[in-house]
Amino acid sequence: MTDTGTIMTAQGASMNTTIYDEHFIEAAKAVYDSLDPERQLRVETLGRMHSAYIGTHRDRQLDMLFDSLIENVAATLFGKAAKRRAIFVVGESGSGKTTAIERQIAKRPQFAPRLTADGQWVRPLVIQEAGKPLTLKGLARGGLKALNFPVTYKQITEQEIFDLWKEQLKEQRVLYLWIDEMQHVLRGNTTKEIQNVADVLKSLVQIDGWPLHLILSGVPALAQFVHLAGDADGQLKGRSNLVELRPLSYPEDVKSIRKIVLKIVTKDAALTPVDIEGDEFIHRLIHACGGAFGLIIQLVRAACEHSLRTNATTVDVGSFAFAYALGGCRSGQNIFTAEAWQTIVPDNALGELLARVSKQQDQKAEAGKAAKKKGK
């Protein structure tokens, strides 16, 4: 193993060992070693393809905001930290927000664990996911778990656990806290409920003597926290920046999507594109994924994977049709082959399949009841 967290294969390719558990890596290496050379080469290509980051114009805005988080902490040496200490990154499921944030974190050494002057290892950045369903008390408990601080008290009030959470954030010298899927904290859409969450977030960025910085990500409903309905006094809005990773659309984003498709196919997968550069194809691709940036990338990679597994050297419309069909649609509802593709609602494909399964289960249950009744 090298210092960079890699293992070299017999073919000279590097294996990543930094993301997954060491025991999983050992098991994966055993699987890899069991493959013939041709399949080993294929999985190396697949691994590189799926790990390649696809940058867009939206990264420039995120770059500036993450730079502001880093520099705002350092600026306290010469005065005060700016009050804008929270970043909201919102987007629909599949928009690629989590990947975009992970990229911003990975390329900045300021987020990495460091050794303090008094000889302690600390984590400047702590990451937690707001599970669903979640109460405000559960959010604090989850925050303490992310800090590796066990809560053993049987009786503890909401205020007490929040105070403990803030105390530990300060004691463990956490500078940045990323809470993913933060909208799960909302149990309702009432003004009071939203206000309660907004108050919690304001409290986190107002720790006495410890200007904590927040990264909050989730679906667009998360924006309610900084809307006037959820921030009556405007304090949270004045302390945060919000970035929306909007859905892609036709024809506005055709050029950028075409560039991404060609990059994945030719550079990452080392394949040749065939008839997938035209505007109509790109329009079909955008429609099939509901404009979700992350889903578009996943589908392009799935099409490439299909070509690689069939030993093809090209990626064509058929590759995309096959990959899309794996989502559960009928042949006549395949957006890449249907003539009236614009009338197809992508989300309905799996719904129709589940409806058929449910109907079959109901019919089977009814037949069972009838047979049992007849037997009596």
N, C-alpha and C positions, 0 to 999 in steps of 0.2 A: 504494500500500500504506500502511496506517495503522500507527501505533505499536503497536497491539494485535495485529498479525499478521493483518489481514483485508483483503479486497478487496471493494469495493462493486460490486454488479451494477447493470445498467441499471434493474432493478425496485426498487432500493433495499435489497436483501437483502445481508447480509455473508457473504463467503466465508472459510472458515477457511484459514489458510496456515501454521499453527504446528506441525502434527503431521507432515506429510509432507515429503519431499524437495522442494526448490524446483523441480527439473526435472519431477517428477511433477505438481506443482501447475500448471506451465505447460501440460503435456499435458492435464491434466484440464480446464483452462480452455478449451483448444481444442475439446475434446469438448462442453463446456457451450455454447460459442458456436455450435456446429453444430446445436443442438437448436432446435425451434420454441418459441415462448413458452409454450405449454401444458405441454410436457415440461420446460422450464426450471423452471416453478413446481412441478412434481411432484418433481423431484430436490432442490429446495430443501426441500420438506417432508420428503422421505426423509432428507436429510442431518441435519436438525434432529431428526427422530424417533430416528435411530440414535445420535445423540450425547447425547441427553437422559439424565441420570443418574436412576435409580430408587432412591430411598432407602428404607430399612426400619429396623425397630427395632434390627437388628444393627449399624447404623452408630453407634449411641450407644456401644456397647462399644468399637468400633474407634476412635472419637473419643477416648475416654479413654486408650486404650493409646498412640495416636500422640501425644497431648498429653504423655504421660509420657516418651516418647522425647525430645521437644523440650525439655521442662523439665528432664529429668535432665542434659542437657548443660549448660544454663545454671546448674544448681544447683552445679556444680563450682566456681564463682566464690566460693561461700560455705562450702565444705566438701568433701565427697566425693560422687561420683555413686553412686546406688543400684546394687546388684549386678544387679538385674533389667534387663538391657540387650538382651534378645532377645524378639521377638514371633513366635510361630508362628501362621500363619493357614492352617488346613487345611479342605479340603472336596473333595467328589468333583468330577470333571470336569464343567464346566457350572454349578458352584455360584455363579459370579460373584465368586470371591475376587480374581482379578487386577484386575477392574474396580473392586472395592471399595477395593483398596489404591491403585490409580492415582488414585482420587477423593481419598483421604486425602492423598496426596502433592501433587496439583494445587492443593489449596486452602490449602496451607501455604507461605508464602514462605521459611520456614527451610530448605526442601529445594532452593531454586533456587540456581544458580551465584552467587557473590558475589566482589567485589573485596576483597582483603585489604589490611591496613594497609601492607604493603610492595609493593603494586601488582601482585599476581598474581591472576589469575582462577582460582578453585578450585571444585570440585563437592562440596558437603557430602554429596550423595547419589550413589551409584553403583549402577547396576542391572545384574545379569547373570542369565542363564538357565543353569541346569545342564542341559546337553544330555544325550541318552541314546544309547548307554550312556556312562558317565562314571566315570573313576577319581578317586581323591582327588588324584592328581598333576594330572589333567586339570582338576579344579575350580580348583586354584591357577593353572594356566595360563590358564584362562578368566577368572579374576579379574584377572590381570595384563593380559589383552587388553582387558577392560572399562575398565582404567585407562589404556589406550593406551600400555602399556609392553611393547615387543617382547622376547620371550625368544629370544635367538639362540644360547644355549649348546646344544651338541650333547649334552653329558653333564652332567646335573644331577640330583641325588637328590631324593626326595620332600621330605625335611626342608629342603634348600636352597631349593627353589622355594617352600615354604610360608613360610620365613623372609623370602624376597625379597618375597612377596606382602604380608606384614604390614608390612614395611619401607616398601613403596610406599604402602600405605593410609595410613600415618602421614605419610610425606613429602608426599603429595598432599593431606593434610589432609581426608581423608574421615571424616565423622562417622557416616554411616549407610550400610549396605550391604544392598541387597535382593537376595536370591537366590531366583529363582522356580524351581519344579519341583525343589526340593532333594532330593526322594526319589529322583531319578535317580542320585544318588551311591551308593545302596545296590546292591551287586551280589549280595547274598544277605541272608537274614533271620537269620543266625547272631548270637548275642550278641556275638561278637568283632567282626564286621563293623559292627554298630550302634554298638558301643563306640568303634570307630575314628573313625567320623563324629562321634559326640558329643564326642570328645576334640578334634577339629579345630575344632568350633564353640566349645568352651570356650576354646581357644587364641586364637581371633579376638577374643573379648570380654575377653581378659586381656593385651592389648598394653601393655607397660610405659609408663606416662605418657600413654596414648592410649585412653581408654575408648570403643572402637568400639561402636556399637549396630547390631543385626542385625534385619532383617525377613526371615523365611523362610516361603515359601508352597509349598503342594503338596497332594497327596492325603493322606487320613488316615494312610497308612503313615508319613508324616513324623513323626507323634506318637511313633513308636518311639524317636526320639532322646531324648525327655525321659521316657520310660518307664523304670522301674527296670532293665529288661533292657538298656537301652542307656546307662544313666547310673548305673553301679554305685555311685559315691560321692555321687550326688545333687546334684552341683555345678551341672550344666546345668539341672536342674529348678528349683533355687533361683535361677537367673539368668534365668529366662524366664517369659513368659506365653503361654498358648495359647488361641486362639479357634477354635471349630469352626463353620463355616457349614453347618449341618445341612440335610438334605433337607427340603423342605416336605411336609406331610401333610394328609390329610382326616380329620376336619373342622376340625382345629386352626387351619389357615391359610386357611380359605375367605375370611374377611373381608378379610385383607390382600391376597390374590391378586385378589379382585374389585376392590378399590380400585386396584391396579396396572393391571389390564386396562382399567378405565374411564379412568384417567389417560392411558395410551398412546393409546387409541382417540380419546377426545374432545379432549384437550389437544394431544398431540404430532402426531397425524395429522389432527386436525380432522374426524373422521368421527362417524357416529351408530351406537351399539351397538344391535343387534337380537337379542333372545333369547340373550344371552351373559352374563347377570348371575345366572342361577339357580345353586343349589348343585350340581345335577347337572352342568351344563356346567363349572363350576370344578373339580369332581372329575375330569371327563374330562381337562381341561387339565393338572392336576397329575399324573395317571396317565400321560398321553402323554409328559410330560417327565421322568418318574421322580423328580419332586419337586425337580429341579435348578432353582434360582432363575434362573440365567443363561439356561438353555434355555427356560424359560417366557417370559421377556422376548423372546427371539429369535423364538419362535413367534408371540407376539402381534404383534410388529412385522412378521413375514412375512405374517400374515393381513391386516394393514392395507395392506401393500405391494401385495398382490394386489388389494384393493379399489381402491386408487389407480390401479393400472395398467389396470383395467377401467372406470375413470371412474365407479365407484360412489360413493355418498355414505354408504353404511352398511357395517358389518362384522357379519357374521352367522356362524352355525355353518358354512355352506358355505364361507366365507372361510377358516376354520380347517381344515376338511377338505381343502381344496385345498392349503394351505400344508403340512399334515402329510403329505399324499400325496407331496410332492416329496422326502421322505426315503427313498422307495423301497418303501413298503408296498403290498400289494394292496388293491383296493377293499373286499374283505370284511374286511380287517384294519385299516380306518381307525377309530381310537378315537372319532372325532367323529361317525361315522355308524352304526357297528355296534351291534346290540342287545346282544350279549354282550361289550361293550367291556372289562369288568373282567377277563375271562379272557385278553385279548390281552397278550402281553409285548412292549413297544415295541422292545426291543433285537433281537428276532427278525426284525423286518421286513427290514432290510437284509441280515441274515444269510441269509434265504431267497433274496433276490435274488442274492446272491453265490454261493450254493450252486447255483442254476439256471445261472448263467453258467459256473461251474466244470464242471458236468455237461455243458453244451453243448460246452465246449472239449475235455473228455475224449472225448466222442463224436466230435467232429470229428477229433481226433488219431487215434483208433482207426480211423475210416473212411479216413483218409489212409494209415495203415500197411497196412490191408487192400488198398487200391487199389494201393499200391506192391508189395505181395507178389504180388498177382494179375498185375501187369504183368511181373514177372520170370518 
